[in-house]
Amino acid sequence: MTPHSFTTIRDLLRYAVTRFNTAGLFFGHGSSNALDEAAYLILHTLKLPLDKIEPFFDARLLPHEIEAVLQVIEKRSVDRLPAAYITNEAWLGDYRFYVDQRVIVPRSFIAELIPDHFSPWLQEPSAVSDILELCTGSGCLPIMLADAFPEAHVDTADISADALAVARRNVDDYELQDRITLIESDLYSKVPAKKYDLIVTNPPYVNSGSMGKLPPEYLREPQIALAGGSDGMDLVRQIVAGAKQRLTANGILVVEIGNERAFAEAAFPDLEMTWVSTSAGDDMVFLLTADQLP
């Protein structure tokens, strides 16, 4: 089908949805279905407001605009790149982040908990002065944490220099250079020897069995940011083991483990983990207070 077979956004939207569904694409990086993803990619390519496609349905497009949209549709369909890598942006709530294939596409249920300051476990959010975030990737969570806790300094670590370069770009975009320190570190190894009121992490936690079944879109992401060992808990064990000596007396540890609750409970049978409710249920994020940690 040539570009001249299309005239309007409505035409392109219909074609994109059919193309995506025919290609059997997986949607798990910001959109949950072909229609939403097609609308996002079309609007982004045409530099139109991302939340308003209806007023433009019947807008007649220029040939070069049609060609640009078709190229994006084909890249998504054939190369199986997540949409965020095509547009170099991802959203968590109202926050926009630059992304490329040096980092996984930002997605975290912890992001839902930040605006409420992890209440009721953090009783005085205004008193939080030091936060540590591990496995930062694009830097999305420390940026949101710095925004939610304006009195706090955030140290954030990742083993990947490439990921930290992306995080640096996002920290600079939000002008938070003075409040977020980026550290190239294997978990706690190069983190300052101080106490934190809050430790937050969304580490690699996909178990080896699930890694072998990931859809092609996930295989486009850095595998080091996904793979968590045979039971998914390799890094989680290290994080939990080192947390107590890094937390203040009233500090808390918040860990995202996705669909791995059964493995997490098996890995820590003696810990009284609190499972925090998110939009995906009560199985994605657990919390431990300093006095509950070994």
HELIX and SHEET records of a PDB file:
HELIX    1   1 PRO A    3  SER A    5  5                                   3    
HELIX    2   2 ILE A    9  ALA A   23  1                                  15    
HELIX    3   3 ALA A   34  THR A   45  1                                  12    
HELIX    4   4 GLU A   54  PHE A   56  5                                   3    
HELIX    5   5 PRO A   63  VAL A   78  1                                  16    
HELIX    6   6 ALA A   83  THR A   87  1                                   5    
HELIX    7   7 ILE A  110  LEU A  113  1                                   4    
HELIX    8   8 ILE A  114  ASP A  116  5                                   3    
HELIX    9   9 PRO A  125  ALA A  127  5                                   3    
HELIX   10  10 CYS A  140  ALA A  148  1                                   9    
HELIX   11  11 ALA A  161  ASP A  173  1                                  13    
HELIX   12  12 SER A  208  MET A  211  1                                   4    
HELIX   13  13 PRO A  216  LEU A  219  1                                   4    
HELIX   14  14 GLN A  223  ALA A  225  5                                   3    
HELIX   15  15 ASP A  234  ALA A  243  1                                  10    
HELIX   16  16 LYS A  244  ARG A  246  5                                   3    
HELIX   17  17 ARG A  261  ALA A  267  1                                   7    
HELIX   18  18 ALA A  290  GLN A  292  5                                   3    
SHEET    1   A 2 ALA A  90  LEU A  92  0                                        
SHEET    2   A 2 TYR A  95  PHE A  97 -1                                        
SHEET    1   B 7 ILE A 180  GLU A 184  0                                        
SHEET    2   B 7 HIS A 153  ASP A 158  1                                        
SHEET    3   B 7 ASP A 130  LEU A 134  1                                        
SHEET    4   B 7 TYR A 196  THR A 201  1                                        
SHEET    5   B 7 LEU A 247  GLU A 256  1                                        
SHEET    6   B 7 GLY A 281  THR A 289 -1                                        
SHEET    7   B 7 THR A 274  THR A 278 -1                                        
END                                                                             
